[in-house]
């Protein structure tokens, strides 16, 4: 299995800092944000990692990370479309990198759980994909899973619902087989003009091929000024 970290996007919620630097290179604790997902993958035994970012930020990532030598991993890079076609569109850049299975992390999703048990569960699946969920107090901010708790399945994923069907949001941690790239090709742009990861995951749901697990420990989407502050506080207090 290989790892894919999506580290593109404009980071507009973190301006003015992101006018100068990619948000995934902003400090979280004593290290750049991007270090934490890389370390999580390495701890789970995933050492071949592709970072997908924007053309204007590629050099900065190469300057900071090189090819992963100091972190004990093998890093390679791909460039997302300048138009910013959405998370699923960014993932499509990994088509030639993934051999059979991949774990995909959004680079601004930070968490404490060990990924290894979830990887083992996914590798035991006969087919399909997996997402990791987290119970939150403000689910309306996220893509929310409508759960069938009896059958331990997801009925649908609703993006930023006004009346959330549960408190379980879909985190930026996904598991896919190589057939995901054929499904991305089927996606139509949303009203935002993007190929949405929620639409992709709903295809798996409609085919009864999407499984889920739940994160039990700390998790945060560090994409705002407030959450970036909370992330720094968490990592400094943990150390």
Secondary structure, DSSP 8 states (H G I E B T S, - for coil): -EEEEE--S--GGGTTGGGTS-GGGSEETTEEHHHHHHHHHHHTT--EEEEEE-GGGHHHHHHHHTTSGGGTSEEEEEE--TT---HHHHHGGGTTT-SSEEEEEETTEEE-S-SHHHHHHHHHSSSSEEEEEEE-S-GGGSEEEEEETTTTEEEEEEET-SS-S-SEEEEEEEEEETTHHHHHTT----TTSS--HHHHHHHHHHTT-EEEEE--S-EEE--SHHHHHHHHHHHHHH-
